[in-house]
Amino acid sequence: MPLPDASRRYPITLPDGSDHPGTVFLSQAIDHPRIEAGEYSYASDFDAPEDWAQRLAPYLFPFSREKLVLGRFCQIAHGVRFITSSANHAMSGATCYPFPVFDPEKLLEYQPDRRDTVIGNDVWIAYGALIMPGAKIGDGAIIGAGSVVRGTVPPYAIVTGNPAEVRRYRFEAGTIDRLLALKWWDWPTDLITEAESALLSGNVDMLERLAP
């Protein structure tokens, strides 16, 4: 079947014909100057918020210096939070107390940590995971439920725990290299539709034959 309309806020239609309000395409549901969300990336929540940006990244303000960048076709489960760099306190002094944030003349210039948080394409972030400031998650990775992710997660790794550690990889190294070269998430939508069975079955040979 064809891909859902990427311009829709609610991509799931229930059997009674109504939209499912608990799942949104983030590119349509978020209008935030410090968040970039690729097409077809969605988030789900059992208590759908009015402000999805605030729910997902509560410390990311319009005046923050960092960005939250999400690739295409990401899947974000209920309870996931991105704890972005604006949440961090300075640790190099005698105190971590953020005195400058209480001075309106200094607030906008004071941000000890300015690292971006970058999520690749086709990343599944499961229930209740915390993505910490400056995390970099590679394409095709899976973040297990309740994980606390710091640092870099390699492409197609499965990580779990606190701190999250690589438990295994979804595919052998050669297959990962082939998938990263294919970059199927950037293909035209009609070609992704044609490749659906190969994507779902993991048939890399077929994907390579279909590649533009």
C-alpha positions in Angstrom: 0.0 0.0 0.0 1.2 3.6 -0.6 2.9 5.5 2.2 0.7 7.7 4.4 0.4 11.3 3.4 3.4 13.0 4.9 1.5 16.3 5.2 -1.0 14.8 7.6 -0.7 15.5 11.3 -2.5 12.3 12.2 -1.2 9.5 10.0 -3.2 6.6 11.5 -6.9 6.2 10.6 -8.9 4.0 12.9 -11.4 1.4 11.7 -14.3 3.8 12.3 -12.7 6.3 10.0 -11.5 8.7 12.7 -7.9 9.9 13.2 -5.9 8.5 16.0 -4.9 11.6 18.0 -2.2 9.8 20.0 0.2 9.4 17.0 1.5 12.3 15.0 3.9 13.0 12.2 6.4 15.3 14.0 7.1 17.4 11.0 3.4 18.4 11.0 2.8 18.5 14.8 5.9 20.5 15.9 6.7 24.1 15.0 9.8 24.9 17.1 12.8 26.9 16.0 15.3 24.4 17.6 13.7 21.1 16.4 14.2 19.6 13.0 12.0 16.5 12.3 12.3 14.5 9.1 9.3 13.3 7.1 7.4 10.2 8.3 9.0 10.3 11.8 6.2 9.9 14.3 5.7 10.0 18.1 3.0 8.2 20.0 1.6 9.1 23.5 -1.3 7.6 25.5 -2.1 11.1 26.7 -1.7 13.2 23.6 -0.4 16.6 24.4 -1.3 19.9 22.7 2.4 20.8 22.6 4.4 17.9 21.3 7.7 19.8 21.4 7.4 20.6 25.1 6.4 17.0 25.9 9.3 15.4 24.0 12.0 18.0 24.8 10.9 19.9 27.9 14.2 21.7 28.4 14.5 22.9 24.8 13.5 26.5 24.6 13.0 28.7 21.5 16.1 30.7 22.7 18.2 27.6 23.4 21.6 27.3 21.6 21.4 23.6 20.7 19.1 21.7 18.3 17.3 18.4 18.4 17.5 16.8 14.9 15.5 13.8 14.0 15.9 11.9 10.7 13.2 10.4 8.6 11.0 7.4 9.5 11.9 7.5 13.2 9.5 5.8 15.7 9.2 7.4 19.1 7.1 5.6 21.8 5.2 6.9 24.8 7.3 8.4 27.6 10.4 9.1 25.5 12.2 12.3 26.6 15.0 14.2 25.0 17.0 15.9 27.8 18.7 18.5 25.7 21.8 20.5 26.5 19.9 23.5 27.9 19.2 21.3 30.9 22.8 20.9 31.9 24.5 23.0 34.6 28.1 24.2 34.6 30.3 21.8 36.6 33.7 23.5 36.4 33.2 25.9 39.3 32.9 25.6 43.0 29.1 25.3 42.6 26.7 24.0 40.0 24.1 26.6 40.9 23.1 28.5 37.8 23.2 32.1 39.2 23.0 33.8 35.7 19.6 32.3 34.8 18.0 34.5 37.4 19.4 37.7 35.7 17.3 38.5 32.6 20.3 40.4 31.1 22.5 37.3 31.3 20.0 34.5 30.7 20.2 34.4 27.0 24.0 34.3 26.9 24.3 31.6 29.6 24.3 28.1 28.4 27.3 26.0 29.6 26.4 23.0 27.2 25.5 23.7 23.6 25.8 20.2 22.0 23.1 19.2 19.5 21.2 15.9 20.0 21.1 14.1 16.6 18.9 11.1 15.8 19.5 9.3 12.5 16.9 7.7 10.2 14.7 4.7 10.9 15.5 4.8 14.6 13.1 3.1 17.0 13.1 4.7 20.5 11.1 2.5 22.8 8.9 3.2 25.8 10.3 5.6 28.4 13.8 6.0 27.0 15.8 9.1 28.0 18.1 10.6 25.4 20.7 12.7 27.2 22.4 15.9 26.0 24.6 15.6 23.0 23.6 12.0 22.2 24.2 10.9 18.6 22.1 7.9 17.5 23.0 6.2 14.2 20.7 5.1 11.4 18.6 2.0 12.0 19.4 1.8 15.8 17.0 0.5 18.4 16.8 2.1 21.8 15.3 -0.3 24.4 12.5 0.6 26.8 13.7 2.6 29.8 17.2 3.1 28.4 19.3 6.1 29.3 21.4 7.0 26.2 24.6 9.0 26.4 27.3 9.5 23.8 27.2 7.8 20.4 25.1 4.8 19.4 26.4 3.1 16.2 24.1 2.5 13.2 21.9 -0.6 13.5 22.9 -1.2 17.2 20.5 -2.4 19.8 21.1 -0.7 23.1 19.5 -1.1 26.5 20.1 -0.2 30.1 21.4 2.7 32.2 23.8 3.7 30.9 22.7 2.2 27.6 25.1 -0.3 26.2 25.3 -2.1 22.8 23.8 -5.6 23.4 24.1 -6.7 19.8 23.7 -5.4 16.2 20.7 -6.0 14.1 22.8 -7.4 11.2 26.3 -8.5 10.4 28.8 -5.7 9.6 28.7 -6.3 5.8 24.9 -6.1 5.7 25.0 -2.8 7.8 27.4 -1.3 5.3 25.1 -2.3 2.4 22.0 -0.8 4.2 23.9 2.5 5.0 24.9 2.7 1.3 21.3 2.2 0.2 19.9 5.0 2.3 16.4 3.7 1.5 14.8 6.5 3.6 15.8 9.0 1.0 14.3 7.2 -1.9 11.2 8.6 -3.7 8.0 7.6 -2.0 6.8 5.5 -4.9 10.0 3.5 -4.8 9.8 3.0 -1.0 6.2 1.7 -1.5 7.5 -0.7 -4.1 10.2 -1.8 -1.7 7.9 -2.4 1.3 8.0 -6.2 1.2 11.8 -6.2 0.9 12.1 -3.7 3.7 9.9 -5.7 6.0 11.6 -9.0 5.2 15.1 -7.6 5.3 15.8 -8.7 1.7 18.9 -6.6 1.0 19.5 -8.2 -2.4 16.1 -7.0 -3.6 16.6 -3.5 -2.1 19.8 -3.2 -4.1 18.0 -4.3 -7.3 15.4 -1.6 -6.7 17.8 1.2 -5.7 17.6 4.2 -7.9 
